[in-house]
Amino acid sequence: MVKEGSDVHLSIPVHKGKDLGIGLLKKLIAKAELDKDEYINNFYSK
């Protein structure tokens, strides 16, 4: 996912058989300068 005009680069940890924790997901969304609705719209549009 790319956000126009942003220089932020995020790495999302993926481990076999483990879900991403809700706290970490919220922190990554905030670091990406997205709000919850922007993230959800981008997630489901792929």
Buried (B, 14 or more C-beta within 10 A) or exposed (E): EEEEEEEEEEEEEEEEEEEEEEEEBEEBBEEBEBEEEBBEEBEEEE
